[in-house]
Amino acid sequence: MLRKLKYTPVLLLSQLPFWLIYILSDISFLFLYYLLGYRKAIVRKNLTASFPEKAISEIKAIEKAFYRHFTDLIFESGKFLSVSEKTIKQRFQVLNPEVFESFFNQGKSLIMYTAHYGNWEWLAAIPLSLSHKVVTFYQPLRSAYYEALMKDTRERFGAMAVPSKKGYKTVVELGSQGALSVTCIIGDQRPKRNSSRHWVKFLNQDTPFLIGADRIARKTNYPVFFPLMKKTSRGHYTLEFVKVIENPIEATAEEIIERYTAILEKAIVEVPHLWLWSHNRWKLKREENE
């Protein structure tokens, strides 16, 4: 409790009822989109390059829908700090937990290859639907305050948040202890210039994907799944586990990435505004490393 006191401003905001945080979200949308124009040039550029067949009117419609979802996501992430278990179960429903449970019954751990799609912060509620440990990798933040806040928020329903650099070691240690787990790794972040990467044709563009989750999958031979999220209404989501590959050892690291990106691309094409378009995803060009 004492540790949470330092989060008082965020904690107070998270205590507001959903109807009120959505009023604040609507106001924030107007500010970010019309007044500040937050990353609007990047969003427009990304959407236009990804959907060259769409008219500018369609691009603008997706753009506005993205910003509305984005501001909802900001407030929903804050709300997660104090939302009750009963409420989150009503608003975030895992449709097929039995898929993971069937592997647990076989003594197998799993990897969930995630993305910045839907409400990825609420993935931290998955432990409420599963019988074994959930591990989430994260990139440390420059601010110790915000990193502690993020870690405490993501762990409040039982997930174990570990820095990415310690991720593989943690997975191995859990396995050596005989503990079954689900390891969540975000796969759609832009690789750093000095990082290993695999190039894929993704959303009509040459796109680098970080090599990492695929290697862990092959080393452990843990089945890999993608969490397909759908926004059924404002503040309500469903999650379906979609299989990427059952036996990673039978594929190359590149093939695993390509299977993952195919599933992610399909989800984005079907409901584009749920992806994080404000990220400068295509800043790194292929010719820079050829």
C-alpha positions as CSV (number, residue, x, y, z in Angstrom):
1,M,0.0,0.0,0.0
2,L,2.8,2.4,0.9
3,R,4.4,1.7,-2.5
4,K,1.2,2.7,-4.2
5,L,1.0,6.0,-2.4
6,K,3.7,7.5,-4.7
7,Y,1.3,6.8,-7.6
8,T,-1.4,9.0,-6.0
9,P,-2.1,11.2,-9.1
10,V,-2.5,8.1,-11.4
11,L,-4.3,6.2,-8.7
12,L,-6.9,9.0,-8.2
13,L,-7.5,9.1,-11.9
14,S,-7.9,5.3,-12.0
15,Q,-10.6,5.5,-9.4
16,L,-12.9,7.5,-11.7
17,P,-15.8,5.5,-13.2
18,F,-15.6,4.4,-16.8
19,W,-18.2,6.8,-18.1
20,L,-16.2,9.7,-16.7
21,I,-12.8,8.5,-18.1
22,Y,-14.4,8.3,-21.5
23,I,-15.6,11.9,-21.3
24,L,-11.9,12.7,-20.5
25,S,-10.9,10.5,-23.4
26,D,-13.2,12.4,-25.8
27,I,-11.7,15.7,-24.7
28,S,-8.2,14.3,-25.1
29,F,-9.0,13.2,-28.6
30,L,-10.0,16.7,-29.6
31,F,-6.9,18.1,-28.1
32,L,-4.5,15.5,-29.6
33,Y,-6.0,15.3,-33.0
34,Y,-7.3,18.8,-33.8
35,L,-5.2,21.1,-31.6
36,L,-1.8,19.4,-30.9
37,G,-1.8,17.1,-34.0
38,Y,0.2,14.6,-32.0
39,R,2.3,12.6,-34.5
40,K,-0.3,13.2,-37.1
41,A,2.2,13.4,-40.0
42,I,3.6,9.9,-39.0
43,V,0.2,8.4,-38.7
44,R,-0.9,9.7,-42.1
45,K,2.3,8.6,-43.7
46,N,2.1,5.1,-42.2
47,L,-1.6,4.7,-43.2
48,T,-1.1,5.9,-46.7
49,A,1.9,3.7,-47.3
50,S,0.2,0.7,-45.8
51,F,-3.1,1.1,-47.7
52,P,-2.1,2.6,-51.1
53,E,-5.4,1.4,-52.6
54,K,-7.6,3.5,-50.2
55,A,-8.9,7.0,-50.9
56,I,-7.8,9.8,-48.7
57,S,-11.3,9.9,-47.2
58,E,-10.9,6.3,-46.0
59,I,-7.4,7.1,-44.7
60,K,-8.8,10.0,-42.7
61,A,-11.6,7.9,-41.3
62,I,-9.1,5.3,-40.1
63,E,-6.9,8.0,-38.7
64,K,-9.7,9.5,-36.6
65,A,-10.8,6.1,-35.4
66,F,-7.2,5.4,-34.4
67,Y,-6.9,8.6,-32.3
68,R,-10.2,7.9,-30.6
69,H,-9.0,4.4,-29.7
70,F,-5.6,5.7,-28.7
71,T,-7.0,8.1,-26.1
72,D,-9.3,5.4,-24.8
73,L,-6.3,3.2,-24.4
74,I,-4.4,5.8,-22.4
75,F,-7.2,6.1,-19.9
76,E,-8.0,2.4,-19.8
77,S,-4.3,1.7,-19.0
78,G,-4.5,4.1,-16.1
79,K,-7.8,2.5,-15.0
80,F,-6.1,-0.9,-14.9
81,L,-4.2,0.3,-11.8
82,S,-7.3,0.0,-9.6
83,V,-9.9,-1.9,-11.6
84,S,-11.5,-4.8,-9.7
85,E,-11.0,-8.4,-10.8
86,K,-14.8,-8.7,-11.3
87,T,-14.9,-5.7,-13.6
88,I,-11.9,-6.7,-15.7
89,K,-13.3,-10.1,-16.2
90,Q,-16.5,-8.5,-17.5
91,R,-14.7,-6.2,-19.8
92,F,-11.8,-8.5,-21.0
93,Q,-12.9,-12.0,-21.9
94,V,-10.6,-14.8,-23.0
95,L,-12.7,-16.8,-25.4
96,N,-10.6,-20.0,-25.5
97,P,-8.5,-20.5,-22.4
98,E,-8.9,-24.3,-22.8
99,V,-6.4,-24.1,-25.7
100,F,-3.6,-23.2,-23.3
101,E,-4.9,-25.5,-20.6
102,S,-4.7,-28.4,-22.9
103,F,-0.9,-27.8,-23.4
104,F,-0.5,-27.3,-19.6
105,N,-2.1,-30.7,-19.1
106,Q,0.6,-32.1,-21.4
107,G,3.3,-30.4,-19.3
108,K,4.1,-27.8,-21.9
109,S,4.8,-24.1,-21.4
110,L,3.9,-21.6,-24.1
111,I,5.0,-18.4,-25.8
112,M,2.5,-15.6,-26.6
113,Y,3.9,-13.5,-29.5
114,T,2.0,-10.2,-28.9
115,A,1.7,-6.8,-30.7
116,H,0.6,-3.2,-30.1
117,Y,-2.9,-4.1,-31.2
118,G,-6.2,-3.8,-29.3
119,N,-5.5,-3.0,-25.7
120,W,-2.2,-4.7,-25.1
121,E,-1.9,-3.4,-21.6
122,W,-4.9,-5.3,-20.5
123,L,-3.1,-8.5,-21.5
124,A,-1.8,-8.4,-18.0
125,A,-5.2,-9.7,-16.9
126,I,-4.6,-13.0,-18.7
127,P,-3.5,-14.7,-15.4
128,L,-7.1,-14.5,-14.2
129,S,-8.1,-16.9,-17.0
130,L,-5.2,-19.4,-16.7
131,S,-3.9,-21.9,-14.1
132,H,-0.2,-21.2,-14.5
133,K,2.3,-18.3,-14.4
134,V,2.3,-15.6,-17.0
135,V,5.6,-13.8,-17.7
136,T,5.8,-10.5,-19.6
137,F,8.9,-9.0,-21.1
138,Y,9.4,-5.2,-21.1
139,Q,11.9,-2.6,-22.2
140,P,13.2,-0.6,-19.1
141,L,12.1,3.0,-19.1
142,R,14.4,6.0,-18.5
143,S,12.2,7.1,-15.6
144,A,12.5,4.9,-12.6
145,Y,9.1,6.3,-11.4
146,Y,7.2,5.3,-14.5
147,E,9.0,1.9,-14.8
148,A,7.9,1.1,-11.2
149,L,4.4,2.2,-12.0
150,M,4.3,0.1,-15.2
151,K,5.7,-2.9,-13.4
152,D,3.3,-2.7,-10.5
153,T,0.3,-2.2,-12.8
154,R,1.2,-5.2,-15.0
155,E,1.8,-7.5,-12.1
156,R,-1.3,-6.7,-10.0
157,F,-3.2,-9.7,-11.3
158,G,-0.3,-12.1,-11.0
159,A,1.8,-11.6,-14.1
160,M,5.6,-11.5,-13.7
161,A,7.2,-8.5,-15.5
162,V,10.9,-8.9,-16.3
163,P,13.3,-6.8,-18.4
164,S,13.8,-8.2,-21.9
165,K,17.5,-8.8,-21.3
166,K,16.7,-11.1,-18.4
167,G,13.8,-12.7,-20.3
168,Y,15.4,-15.9,-21.7
169,K,17.2,-16.6,-18.4
170,T,13.9,-16.3,-16.5
171,V,12.1,-18.7,-19.0
172,V,14.9,-21.2,-18.6
173,E,14.9,-21.0,-14.8
174,L,11.2,-21.5,-14.7
175,G,11.5,-24.5,-16.9
176,S,14.3,-26.0,-14.8
177,Q,12.1,-25.6,-11.7
178,G,9.3,-27.5,-13.5
179,A,7.0,-24.5,-13.5
180,L,4.7,-24.2,-16.4
181,S,4.2,-20.7,-17.9
182,V,3.1,-18.4,-20.7
183,T,5.8,-16.0,-21.8
184,C,4.5,-12.8,-23.5
185,I,6.8,-11.1,-25.9
186,I,5.9,-8.0,-28.1
187,G,7.0,-8.6,-31.6
188,D,6.1,-5.5,-33.6
189,Q,8.6,-3.0,-32.1
190,R,11.1,-1.4,-34.5
191,P,14.6,-3.0,-34.1
192,K,17.5,-0.8,-33.1
193,R,20.1,-0.3,-35.8
194,N,22.6,-2.6,-34.2
195,S,20.0,-5.4,-33.5
196,S,19.5,-8.6,-35.4
197,R,16.5,-8.4,-37.7
198,H,14.6,-10.2,-40.4
199,W,13.0,-8.3,-43.2
200,V,9.4,-9.1,-44.2
201,K,6.9,-7.6,-46.7
202,F,4.4,-6.3,-44.2
203,L,1.6,-3.9,-45.0
204,N,3.0,-3.3,-48.5
205,Q,6.4,-2.3,-47.1
206,D,9.8,-3.8,-46.4
207,T,9.6,-4.1,-42.6
208,P,12.3,-5.2,-40.2
209,F,11.3,-7.5,-37.3
210,L,13.4,-8.0,-34.3
211,I,14.9,-11.5,-33.9
212,G,14.4,-12.8,-30.4
213,A,11.0,-14.4,-29.5
214,D,11.5,-16.8,-32.5
215,R,14.9,-17.9,-31.2
216,I,13.5,-18.4,-27.7
217,A,10.7,-20.5,-29.2
218,R,13.1,-22.7,-31.1
219,K,15.4,-23.1,-28.1
220,T,12.6,-24.1,-25.8
221,N,10.3,-25.7,-28.4
222,Y,7.4,-24.0,-26.6
223,P,4.2,-23.7,-28.8
224,V,3.7,-20.1,-30.0
225,F,0.4,-18.3,-30.1
226,F,-0.8,-14.8,-31.1
227,P,-3.4,-13.0,-28.9
228,L,-6.1,-11.8,-31.3
229,M,-8.0,-9.0,-29.6
230,K,-11.3,-7.5,-30.7
231,K,-12.9,-4.4,-29.4
232,T,-16.6,-5.4,-29.1
233,S,-17.6,-2.0,-27.6
234,R,-16.0,0.9,-25.8
235,G,-14.0,-0.5,-22.9
236,H,-14.9,-4.2,-23.8
237,Y,-12.5,-6.6,-25.5
238,T,-12.4,-10.3,-26.3
239,L,-9.2,-12.3,-26.7
240,E,-8.7,-15.4,-28.8
241,F,-5.5,-17.5,-28.8
242,V,-4.5,-18.1,-32.4
243,K,-1.8,-20.7,-33.1
244,V,1.4,-19.5,-34.8
245,I,3.3,-22.8,-34.6
246,E,3.1,-25.9,-32.3
247,N,6.6,-27.2,-32.7
248,P,9.0,-24.3,-33.3
249,I,12.0,-26.5,-33.6
250,E,10.6,-27.7,-36.9
251,A,10.8,-24.2,-38.4
252,T,13.5,-21.6,-38.9
253,A,13.5,-18.4,-36.8
254,E,12.6,-16.5,-40.0
255,E,9.6,-18.8,-40.7
256,I,8.2,-18.2,-37.2
257,I,8.5,-14.4,-37.7
258,E,6.7,-14.7,-41.1
259,R,3.9,-16.8,-39.6
260,Y,3.5,-14.2,-36.8
261,T,3.5,-11.2,-39.2
262,A,0.9,-12.8,-41.5
263,I,-1.5,-13.2,-38.6
264,L,-0.8,-9.7,-37.3
265,E,-1.2,-8.2,-40.8
266,K,-4.5,-9.9,-41.3
267,A,-5.8,-8.5,-38.0
268,I,-4.7,-5.0,-38.9
269,V,-6.2,-5.1,-42.4
270,E,-9.5,-6.2,-41.0
271,V,-9.6,-3.6,-38.2
272,P,-6.8,-1.1,-38.9
273,H,-7.5,1.5,-36.2
274,L,-6.6,-0.9,-33.4
275,W,-2.9,-0.9,-34.2
276,L,-0.4,1.7,-32.9
277,W,0.0,3.9,-36.1
278,S,1.8,6.7,-34.2
279,H,4.9,4.5,-33.8
280,N,7.5,5.5,-36.4
281,R,7.6,1.8,-37.5
282,W,9.3,2.3,-40.9
283,K,12.1,4.7,-39.9
284,L,14.7,2.1,-40.6
285,K,15.1,1.4,-44.3
286,R,16.3,-1.8,-45.8
287,E,19.0,-0.3,-48.0
288,E,20.7,1.0,-44.9
289,N,21.8,-2.5,-44.0
290,E,22.2,-4.1,-47.4
